[in-house]
């Protein structure tokens, strides 16, 4: 059993953060630049010790930490994995992070795990299932979670509820907060030929506890139309930065994360992305 770590940061600051990668540990500890907080993926830190846990303990002494889960399968039809939930509870218990979040998605079926975050139809049945799972998670870990809007590549014909209303209703029923991923909005709007700014206008920004920014890959569908893939493997593109600016103007300053999980760059490149977010946050009236 890991020793408990007392909470040192009760909330994330309305400042830039980055997704932590071990190759950046020394540079972050020496000079984090504009970065004021860090995010980790929960599943990478569910072990009992070793270098990753030791580094995380050092980081948690200095920075607020956000824990982002990718494996709960909140939207799955099956019950939540009790062992996974127990490991998550243990991690959150000793780390006591400033924030915890998961995805509006599913990634398991029967005994199979899919290495992807798959979309859901927005129906009353899905709504009830997602809310029941979130209630179970929040009760198990003893804290409020944030739920992230997904990136999608198609729409389900059986969907009955607009995504923004679906997320707002989940928050109303469970008391969870929301995580607003701007790149996901851009990806989904491009793929489905909808207006991303209308989505932002309809989103309950007052419930947002974090904003995410990331890169995507560009491809084409079978008809030659643009198809964007949420890859987190490159810089944030200019249209997403403009949407981020618009989101801040409407919803105010929020803790804002640069996600870069694939083809991870050298620290100065990642820090430069955080500095760009910092400049836009500075434009928001206090």
C-alpha positions, -999 to +999 in steps of 0.1 A: +000+000+000+013+034-010+016+061+017-011+088+014+001+121+000-017+151+015-035+174-009-014+205-017-035+218-046-072+219-043-078+230-079-061+236-112-052+272-119-066+290-149-033+287-166-016+264-192-008+228-184+007+200-205+004+162-207+034+149-187+059+127-205+088+111-185+114+123-211+106+159-200+110+153-163+144+170-158+135+200-179+101+205-162+117+204-128+144+228-138+124+254-157+087+247-165+083+281-183+046+289-188+034+255-176+016+257-142+001+222-140+005+187-154-018+159-166-011+122-164-031+092-178-044+072-150-036+038-165+002+047-167+004+050-129-016+022-114+015+002-104+029+001-068+063+017-073+093+022-095+107+053-113+073+065-127+057+067-093+088+083-078+089+110-105+052+116-100+056+121-063+082+148-070+060+165-096+030+164-072+050+183-046+054+212-071+026+211-096-012+206-094-019+173-111-048+163-133-056+126-137-071+117-171-086+082-174-088+064-207-099+029-198-131+030-177-154+026-208-180+049-192-204+044-221-200+006-224-230-016-221-213-040-196-208-031-159-176-012-151-145-033-145-144-035-107-106-042-106-098-013-128-120+010-107-102-003-075-068+006-090-081+040-100-094+046-065-060+037-050-042+060-074-065+089-067-063+081-030-026+085-025-020+112-052-051+133-043-050+152-076-065+186-083-087+171-110-099+138-124-116+132-158-127+106-182-142+103-217-178+101-230-169+069-249-167+031-247-138+008-253-148-026-240-172-053-251-175-086-232-139-096-225-125-075-254-107-042-250-104-019-280-075+005-281-097+034-291-124+056-276-156+048-295-186+070-299-221+065-285-257+070-298-273+098-279-305+081-267-324+079-234-311+044-228-275+055-233-281+086-211-293+064-182-264+040-186-237+067-187-252+084-157-253+052-137-217+045-145-206+081-135-225+078-102-207+045-096-173+061-103-178+092-083-190+072-053-161+048-056-134+074-058-150+099-035-147+129-058-163+148-086-152+138-121-151+157-154-165+142-186-149+150-219-168+157-251-157+131-278-143+134-313-165+116-338-163+106-374-200+098-380-234+103-364-257+076-353-291+075-370-307+065-337-294+095-318-323+115-304-305+142-283-279+168-295-245+162-280-244+194-260-278+187-244-267+151-237-236+163-218-256+190-200-282+164-188-254+140-176-240+168-155-274+177-142-282+142-132-248+132-117-233+164-105-202+158-126-184+186-144-173+188-180-140+188-198-142+208-231-118+195-258-117+222-285-098+200-310-125+174-306-151+199-316-132+209-347-126+173-357-162+164-352-176+195-370-153+190-400-161+153-403-198+158-400-200+192-418-214+211-389-206+245-375-181+243-346-190+278-333-227+269-330-215+239-309-195+262-286-225+285-283-247+256-272-222+241-248-227+246-211-194+263-206-202+272-170-198+235-161-163+233-177-134+225-153-107+220-180-101+228-216-080+206-238-061+215-270-043+191-293-033+182-328-050+160-354-041+142-386-058+150-419-070+123-444-098+118-469-129+097-468-140+074-496-155+104-514-125+126-512-139+148-484-117+158-455-115+133-427-098+144-395-083+120-369-078+130-333-042+119-330-025+142-304+006+140-325+014+175-337+009+212-331-025+228-325-038+242-358-047+279-362-085+273-366-085+255-332-066+283-316-093+307-329-120+285-315-101+284-282-100+322-281-138+323-288-144+298-260-124+319-235-143+350-245-176+333-239-168+312-209-139+329-192-104+316-184-101+279-176-072+255-169-060+248-204-040+217-214-018+210-244-022+173-253+007+158-273+007+120-268+022+106-301+055+117-318+062+136-286+085+166-293+114+181-274+104+201-244+109+236-260+083+227-287+057+217-261+065+247-239+060+269-269+025+255-274+017+262-237+031+298-242+006+303-270-023+292-247-009+315-220-010+345-243-047+339-251-055+333-215-039+367-207-065+384-230-094+372-208-105+399-183-098+389-147 
